[in-house]
Amino acid sequence: MAPIRFIVACVVWSLALLAGSAGAVAAQPAPAGQTETTETEWGPLGPAGRDMLVKVQLAGLWEGPAGRLGLEKSANPKVKEASRHLIAGHEELDRKVAELGRLLQVELPTESNADQKRWIAEMTEAPAGSVEFDRIFANRLRAAHGGVFKFLAQVRSGTRNTLIRSFAERCMTVVLDHITVLEATGLVDFDDTEAIPLATLAVAAAPTTGAAAPAPGVRRTTPVPQPTAAASADTSGTVRDTLLGGALLLTLGAMVFFWIRGSGSGGVSRRNRRGTSG
């Protein structure tokens, strides 16, 4: 009976191991930042499209008020001109982003974020009519517009949604106009590479068949692909499955071994009993 009890225990242990592994897989959280792509009558709407609407809404929540501060506090005609462009541009974009938010069912923020509140506070605290105000105005707004412009270009180049594509184009036109009038003030500090990062070379396209050979003496290098979150998850799953399979094989081997051993021991015992009784 001992081998039978051992086999039953092994089966129970194997089932528990399987259940535990399945529970671990189910309990794994989804990758950070992963959101759904939904189908709309204007094409698929993905995370970048939603994020663009949110960012445009956030921009309007502080850049419009910044433009009104510029009109109220600046004595510089060029700053006032930039302010008028900011107000008019964001009045247009605010109306359009609200409409798209309703159409595409994207929840939009109603309050500016902490950084934007801090920038408005800096402008509010700077003395009216001062160069200090004008510099804060020009540099804070130019830095913000530069970051948004790059993001809009990425969305425009990759989206499959016609509404997002058209709105991204219009946003880029408005943002470029704002960048131009802010730079025209002559107050933008281009030496501040943290606020306005230096331009970098574009990433080269992947080599295709028939690509030019490297120059003599130059070694052709192949970039090492970086693991993605999905690849890491796949690797973890493969390792887990391998360990689980090994454990089950060991359990099965142990069951067979003890079954054979128990059967042999039983046969020897029966023969010994028959020999003694004879």
Secondary structure, DSSP 8 states (H G I E B T S, - for coil): -HHHHHHHHHHHHHHHHHHHHHHHHHHS---TT----B--TTS-B-HHHHHHHHHHHHHHHHHHHHHHHHHHH---HHHHHHHHHHHHHHHHHHHHHHHHHHHHT----SS--HHHHHHHHHHHHS-TT-HHHHHHHHHHHHHHHHHHHHHHHHHHHH---HHHHHHHHHHHHHHHHHHHHHHTTT---TT-TTTS------------TT-----TT-----------HHHHHHHHHHHHHHHHHHHHHHHHHHHHHHHHHHHHHHHHHHHHHHHHH-
